[in-house]
């Protein structure tokens, strides 16, 4: 049985705010990998502009939007 391994990547960051550079990285990674996990992190030493929930929604929108 010949099984092709899944090419999986993780892109982690605070994404506060999500930028066009983040969108570019997400698009490029989606083209290169079978699965992309975008991990929105919390940095307690950073003054955030958006809540974690807002950053998750915004980042998910960019990851799911056609491009």
C-alpha angles and dihedrals in degrees: 000000000000113000122184111220119237113250103225130178136183122212110190130183145122092258090201095176110003107234136197086258089059090049091050092051091049092050093048092048092048089056093049103041137050091223130022122192112199107200116197107203137197120232108192090196093059127082102230125214094201133034119252089254093053091049091049092052094046094046093046089052091056092045093050099040117102113253 
